[in-house]
Amino acid sequence: MTTKHTYSFSILAIILLLCCAVNISLGSVNIPVSEVFRSVLGTSKNESWQYIIQNYRLPKAFTAILVGSGLGISGLLMQTLFRNPLAGPFVLGISSGASLGVALVILGSGLFGGAFAGLLMSKWSLVIAASVGSFLVLLAVLLVSSKVRDTMAILIIGLMFGSITAAIVSVLSYFSSAEQLQQYIFWGFGSLGNLSWYELFIFFGIYLAGLLLSILSIKALNTFLLGENYAKSLGLDIKKSRLIIIIATSLLAGTITAFAGPIAFIGLAIPHMTRQVFDSSNHKILLPAVFLFGGIVMLICDSIAQLPNTDYTLPINAITSLIGAPVVVWLLVRQQKMVF
């Protein structure tokens, strides 16, 4: 790592902390940044501000960092594994599986009667349904990938599983009421502010497992950039490395979808933005850089989505796409090439 990279990491870390402080201070109740630090430490004289920050805004800010960094890292893993700049964290059908699980809970009663109505009373019902759905799709992809040698074939298989689950969701939607459809659409908007500290703790535990697997895959990721044949000549176990990368991506993307809903753009765009800034293909540099970039961008998008000083909150999914897509287009046009 060069001095330039160390300097860049230091700047990104400071920006992340500043974005976190600003994000916590904004909302329907505007709280001064100076009071934010006091409230976090529990020394604020305003008990209502302290309660709002410690129980609502601080968990939401942590969730934003986990979601942004997790999607960015899983997108980086998929783009490297498939050597495809358009690959994202949900290319294996993970998000589609989670959506199917949620659709069965929310929309299932329209087709199967009231069998699923009781499940909606549980706070964890959607999280569990999304987790089970993404896990079953992952299991199917892993089962098929063990029989397939070509990595690109896995990409196509993942897309096909996504199409199958989307078709099933369409059938469920056809038999559902307007109220059920509205509830499902709201879930699809994504949300960062619905997690308690207990839920965030569980989220972080699974996220950490995916992150550790990603770090363990750095050497394999750098080798995959040279092509599978060259990787084999270096003694890399292609199937084992590919399996670990897929599991890491699934843990990150699947957990994020389960707890925060499907979040667009971040996983696809953050790796490209990071490569443009750091101009490196070394994953020892890219992985921590993507972590910081993802957290920063997600905090900025969430700050915009909450419409400061108002009672309205825009869908986070819409903000990530509206803000991020033009930035990526501008970066690519300015660069004239896609670093990969």
Backbone torsions as a table, in degrees:
resi	resn	phi	psi	omega
1	MET	NA	127.1	-177.2
2	THR	-82.3	169.0	177.0
3	THR	-61.8	-35.9	178.7
4	LYS	-61.4	-43.1	179.3
5	HIS	-65.9	-40.8	178.3
6	THR	-61.3	-41.9	178.0
7	TYR	-62.7	-43.4	179.8
8	SER	-64.0	-41.4	178.5
9	PHE	-63.8	-39.2	179.8
10	SER	-63.4	-43.6	178.9
11	ILE	-63.6	-44.5	-179.8
12	LEU	-63.3	-39.1	179.2
13	ALA	-63.7	-41.1	178.5
14	ILE	-65.8	-43.2	178.9
15	ILE	-62.0	-39.6	179.0
16	LEU	-60.8	-44.9	179.5
17	LEU	-64.8	-40.7	178.8
18	LEU	-65.3	-44.1	178.7
19	CYS	-62.2	-36.7	179.1
20	CYS	-65.7	-43.6	179.7
21	ALA	-64.6	-43.0	179.6
22	VAL	-66.0	-42.6	179.9
23	ASN	-59.9	-41.5	-179.7
24	ILE	-68.5	-32.2	-176.6
25	SER	-77.9	-20.7	-176.3
26	LEU	-91.9	152.9	178.3
27	GLY	156.2	-166.1	178.9
28	SER	-64.1	-28.6	173.9
29	VAL	-111.6	115.1	-177.9
30	ASN	-79.1	119.2	-178.3
31	ILE	-114.3	127.1	179.5
32	PRO	-56.5	145.6	-178.3
33	VAL	-60.2	-35.4	179.1
34	SER	-61.5	-35.8	179.0
35	GLU	-75.3	-22.7	178.8
36	VAL	-61.0	-48.2	-178.7
37	PHE	-65.1	-38.7	177.7
38	ARG	-65.4	-40.1	-179.1
39	SER	-68.1	-37.8	177.8
40	VAL	-63.7	-39.5	179.6
41	LEU	-80.4	-9.6	179.1
42	GLY	80.8	21.9	-178.0
43	THR	-112.1	9.3	-179.1
44	SER	-72.6	142.1	178.5
45	LYS	-79.7	-18.2	179.3
46	ASN	-93.1	102.3	-174.6
47	GLU	-65.6	-34.9	179.9
48	SER	-66.9	-41.9	176.0
49	TRP	-62.2	-43.1	-179.0
50	GLN	-63.4	-40.4	179.0
51	TYR	-65.7	-44.8	179.9
52	ILE	-60.0	-45.0	-176.8
53	ILE	-70.0	-46.5	-174.7
54	GLN	-72.6	-29.4	-174.5
55	ASN	-105.6	-16.0	-177.5
56	TYR	-125.3	-56.6	-171.4
57	ARG	-76.8	-37.8	178.8
58	LEU	-65.6	-46.8	174.8
59	PRO	-60.2	-36.4	-179.4
60	LYS	-67.7	-38.6	178.3
61	ALA	-66.1	-42.8	176.9
62	PHE	-63.4	-40.1	177.9
63	THR	-61.4	-42.1	179.3
64	ALA	-60.7	-42.3	179.5
65	ILE	-65.5	-44.2	179.5
66	LEU	-64.3	-43.1	-179.2
67	VAL	-65.4	-48.9	-178.5
68	GLY	-63.1	-47.1	-179.2
69	SER	-68.9	-40.9	-178.8
70	GLY	-64.6	-44.4	178.3
71	LEU	-67.7	-38.7	178.4
72	GLY	-62.2	-45.3	-179.4
73	ILE	-66.9	-43.2	179.7
74	SER	-65.9	-34.7	174.6
75	GLY	-64.8	-40.6	177.1
76	LEU	-61.6	-42.8	179.4
77	LEU	-61.0	-45.1	-177.7
78	MET	-69.5	-40.3	179.0
79	GLN	-64.5	-35.6	178.3
80	THR	-75.1	-44.7	-178.1
81	LEU	-60.7	-46.0	-177.1
82	PHE	-92.1	-5.3	-177.6
83	ARG	50.4	45.4	-177.2
84	ASN	-132.0	115.8	-178.0
85	PRO	-66.3	-14.0	-179.5
86	LEU	-97.3	0.5	178.5
87	ALA	-75.7	139.0	179.0
88	GLY	-125.9	-178.9	-177.3
89	PRO	-66.6	-19.8	-176.1
90	PHE	-104.2	15.9	-176.2
91	VAL	-69.2	-20.9	180.0
92	LEU	-86.0	2.6	179.5
93	GLY	88.7	10.6	-178.2
94	ILE	-61.2	-48.3	-179.2
95	SER	-65.0	-38.6	179.1
96	SER	-63.9	-39.3	177.5
97	GLY	-64.2	-42.1	177.7
98	ALA	-64.0	-41.6	179.1
99	SER	-63.1	-38.3	178.3
100	LEU	-65.0	-42.6	178.7
101	GLY	-60.3	-44.3	178.7
102	VAL	-67.1	-39.5	180.0
103	ALA	-62.8	-37.6	178.7
104	LEU	-64.1	-34.1	179.4
105	VAL	-77.1	-48.2	-175.2
106	ILE	-78.9	-45.6	-174.2
107	LEU	-95.9	-14.0	-173.7
108	GLY	-60.1	-32.8	-178.3
109	SER	-65.1	-23.1	178.5
110	GLY	-69.2	-27.8	-178.9
111	LEU	-100.9	-37.3	-174.3
112	PHE	-105.4	4.0	-179.3
113	GLY	89.8	-149.3	-174.3
114	GLY	-90.0	15.2	-175.8
115	ALA	-61.9	-32.1	-176.4
116	PHE	-98.6	-2.1	-174.9
117	ALA	-61.6	-38.8	-178.8
118	GLY	-64.3	-31.0	-178.9
119	LEU	-63.8	-30.6	-177.2
120	LEU	-67.0	-16.7	-179.2
121	MET	-75.7	-19.4	-179.2
122	SER	-84.9	137.2	179.1
123	LYS	-67.1	-29.2	-176.6
124	TRP	-91.2	-0.5	-172.4
125	SER	-58.9	-46.6	-177.9
126	LEU	-69.3	-37.3	178.6
127	VAL	-63.4	-46.1	180.0
128	ILE	-65.9	-42.5	-179.8
129	ALA	-62.6	-44.2	179.3
130	ALA	-65.6	-39.8	-179.7
131	SER	-64.9	-45.1	179.8
132	VAL	-64.7	-42.4	179.5
133	GLY	-62.0	-46.1	179.8
134	SER	-67.9	-35.5	179.8
135	PHE	-66.4	-40.8	-179.6
136	LEU	-65.9	-39.9	176.8
137	VAL	-65.8	-42.1	177.5
138	LEU	-59.7	-43.3	-179.9
139	LEU	-60.2	-42.7	179.2
140	ALA	-65.2	-42.9	179.3
141	VAL	-64.0	-42.3	179.3
142	LEU	-65.1	-39.6	179.6
143	LEU	-62.2	-44.2	179.6
144	VAL	-71.0	-39.9	-177.1
145	SER	-64.8	-26.7	178.2
146	SER	-68.8	-19.8	179.7
147	LYS	-98.5	-5.8	-174.3
148	VAL	-113.5	136.4	179.5
149	ARG	-91.1	-35.4	-175.1
150	ASP	-79.3	125.2	-180.0
151	THR	-64.6	-37.3	-179.7
152	MET	-64.6	-28.5	177.4
153	ALA	-64.4	-34.6	177.7
154	ILE	-64.2	-38.4	177.5
155	LEU	-59.7	-46.2	179.7
156	ILE	-65.8	-40.8	178.6
157	ILE	-61.1	-43.2	177.7
158	GLY	-60.2	-42.1	178.2
159	LEU	-64.8	-37.2	179.2
160	MET	-67.7	-40.7	175.9
161	PHE	-61.8	-38.1	176.6
162	GLY	-62.0	-40.1	179.0
163	SER	-66.8	-39.9	179.9
164	ILE	-63.8	-47.3	-179.4
165	THR	-65.3	-37.1	177.8
166	ALA	-63.1	-37.3	178.6
167	ALA	-65.8	-40.5	179.2
168	ILE	-65.2	-40.7	177.5
169	VAL	-61.8	-38.4	178.5
170	SER	-62.4	-41.5	178.2
171	VAL	-63.7	-44.7	178.7
172	LEU	-62.2	-39.3	-179.8
173	SER	-63.7	-35.6	-178.2
174	TYR	-62.6	-34.3	-176.8
175	PHE	-96.7	8.4	-175.4
176	SER	-100.1	159.5	178.6
177	SER	-82.2	167.6	180.0
178	ALA	-62.7	-36.4	179.8
179	GLU	-65.7	-42.6	178.2
180	GLN	-65.2	-41.6	178.3
181	LEU	-62.1	-40.5	179.5
182	GLN	-63.4	-42.3	179.2
183	GLN	-64.0	-39.4	179.0
184	TYR	-67.9	-39.7	178.8
185	ILE	-64.4	-41.3	178.2
186	PHE	-61.4	-40.5	176.3
187	TRP	-62.0	-38.8	-179.9
188	GLY	-67.0	-17.8	177.2
189	PHE	-68.9	-24.3	-176.1
190	GLY	83.1	151.1	179.8
191	SER	-156.8	139.6	179.3
192	LEU	-107.9	-10.8	-169.5
193	GLY	-104.8	18.9	-175.9
194	ASN	-105.3	8.0	-174.1
195	LEU	-101.5	136.1	172.3
196	SER	-85.7	173.4	178.0
197	TRP	-62.6	-36.2	179.4
198	TYR	-65.1	-45.8	178.0
199	GLU	-65.4	-38.6	178.6
200	LEU	-64.4	-35.6	178.1
201	PHE	-63.4	-44.0	177.8
202	ILE	-65.1	-44.5	177.1
203	PHE	-55.7	-47.5	-177.5
204	PHE	-64.9	-37.0	-179.8
205	GLY	-61.1	-46.2	179.1
206	ILE	-70.1	-40.1	177.0
207	TYR	-57.8	-43.0	-178.8
208	LEU	-63.2	-37.9	177.4
209	ALA	-62.7	-43.9	177.3
210	GLY	-64.7	-38.3	179.8
211	LEU	-65.9	-42.4	179.6
212	LEU	-63.8	-41.2	176.6
213	LEU	-63.4	-36.5	178.1
214	SER	-64.3	-42.8	179.2
215	ILE	-64.8	-40.1	178.0
216	LEU	-66.2	-19.0	-177.6
217	SER	-94.5	4.5	-175.0
218	ILE	-58.2	-46.5	-179.4
219	LYS	-62.3	-42.6	179.0
220	ALA	-65.7	-38.2	179.7
221	LEU	-63.8	-42.9	177.5
222	ASN	-63.5	-35.0	179.6
223	THR	-72.4	-36.5	179.4
224	PHE	-62.3	-27.3	179.4
225	LEU	-62.6	-24.2	-178.6
226	LEU	-88.4	-3.2	-179.3
227	GLY	102.9	151.5	-175.7
228	GLU	-66.9	-37.0	-179.6
229	ASN	-63.9	-42.0	178.4
230	TYR	-68.1	-36.1	178.7
231	ALA	-63.1	-39.9	177.5
232	LYS	-63.9	-39.3	-179.4
233	SER	-66.6	-22.5	176.9
234	LEU	-87.1	-0.7	177.4
235	GLY	89.6	13.8	-179.7
236	LEU	-77.0	132.1	175.4
237	ASP	-78.5	99.3	-172.7
238	ILE	-60.1	-49.3	-176.1
239	LYS	-63.3	-43.2	-179.0
240	LYS	-66.1	-45.2	-179.4
241	SER	-64.5	-41.9	179.3
242	ARG	-63.1	-39.5	179.3
243	LEU	-64.0	-44.3	-179.6
244	ILE	-63.3	-41.7	-179.8
245	ILE	-65.4	-41.1	179.4
246	ILE	-65.8	-42.1	179.0
247	ILE	-65.2	-41.4	178.4
248	ALA	-60.5	-46.0	178.6
249	THR	-62.0	-42.4	-177.8
250	SER	-66.8	-39.9	177.9
251	LEU	-62.6	-43.9	-178.4
252	LEU	-70.2	-57.1	-174.8
253	ALA	-68.4	-40.3	-178.9
254	GLY	-66.0	-42.7	179.4
255	THR	-66.7	-41.5	179.4
256	ILE	-62.8	-43.7	178.8
257	THR	-64.3	-39.0	-179.1
258	ALA	-65.0	-41.2	-174.4
259	PHE	-92.6	-29.1	-174.7
260	ALA	-120.2	-4.6	-177.1
261	GLY	85.9	174.5	-179.2
262	PRO	-74.6	117.6	-179.7
263	ILE	-106.7	118.7	-175.4
264	ALA	-84.0	164.0	169.4
265	PHE	75.2	-46.2	-169.4
266	ILE	-55.4	-51.8	-176.8
267	GLY	-64.0	-31.3	-179.8
268	LEU	-79.6	-41.5	-168.8
269	ALA	-90.5	-35.9	-174.5
270	ILE	-57.6	-44.1	178.1
271	PRO	-59.1	-38.3	179.4
272	HIS	-68.4	-41.6	178.1
273	MET	-61.5	-39.5	-179.5
274	THR	-67.3	-42.8	179.0
275	ARG	-62.6	-36.7	180.0
276	GLN	-63.7	-39.2	-177.0
277	VAL	-78.5	-44.4	-174.9
278	PHE	-91.1	-17.0	177.6
279	ASP	48.8	52.5	-178.3
280	SER	-146.2	150.7	175.3
281	SER	-112.8	4.2	179.4
282	ASN	-77.7	119.6	-175.6
283	HIS	-72.8	-14.3	172.0
284	LYS	-65.2	-27.3	177.2
285	ILE	-95.0	-42.9	-174.7
286	LEU	-65.5	-40.2	-174.8
287	LEU	-61.6	-53.3	177.4
288	PRO	-67.3	-31.1	178.9
289	ALA	-66.9	-41.6	177.4
290	VAL	-64.4	-38.5	176.9
291	PHE	-56.1	-49.2	-178.3
292	LEU	-68.7	-45.4	-179.9
293	PHE	-60.6	-46.0	-178.9
294	GLY	-60.6	-43.9	178.7
295	GLY	-63.3	-42.3	-179.6
296	ILE	-63.6	-50.4	-177.2
297	VAL	-62.8	-39.9	-179.1
298	MET	-68.0	-37.8	177.3
299	LEU	-65.2	-40.7	178.4
300	ILE	-64.2	-45.5	179.5
301	CYS	-62.5	-40.4	179.8
302	ASP	-67.7	-37.0	178.1
303	SER	-62.7	-38.6	178.2
304	ILE	-71.2	-39.8	-175.9
305	ALA	-65.5	-29.3	-177.0
306	GLN	-79.8	-3.5	178.3
307	LEU	46.2	78.0	-175.0
308	PRO	-49.7	142.0	178.2
309	ASN	68.5	16.0	174.5
310	THR	-128.5	167.7	178.3
311	ASP	-92.0	4.8	-176.3
312	TYR	-98.9	148.2	175.2
313	THR	-132.7	122.9	-180.0
314	LEU	-79.5	155.1	176.5
315	PRO	-61.1	126.9	-177.9
316	ILE	-63.1	-31.1	178.6
317	ASN	-60.8	-41.4	-179.2
318	ALA	-67.3	-40.2	-178.3
319	ILE	-67.5	-43.7	-179.4
320	THR	-60.3	-36.3	179.2
321	SER	-76.8	-43.9	-177.5
322	LEU	-66.5	-37.8	-179.3
323	ILE	-82.2	-42.5	-171.5
324	GLY	-79.0	-42.6	-175.4
325	ALA	-58.8	-47.6	177.6
326	PRO	-61.8	-34.0	179.0
327	VAL	-64.2	-43.6	179.8
328	VAL	-65.5	-42.7	177.9
329	VAL	-59.5	-43.9	-179.9
330	TRP	-63.7	-42.2	179.6
331	LEU	-62.4	-42.9	-178.0
332	LEU	-69.6	-39.4	178.0
333	VAL	-66.4	-40.4	179.7
334	ARG	-65.8	-38.0	-177.8
335	GLN	-79.4	-25.9	-178.8
336	GLN	69.8	-1.0	177.5
337	LYS	-156.4	160.1	179.3
338	MET	-103.1	111.0	180.0
339	VAL	-70.1	123.6	-178.8
340	PHE	-156.8	NA	NA
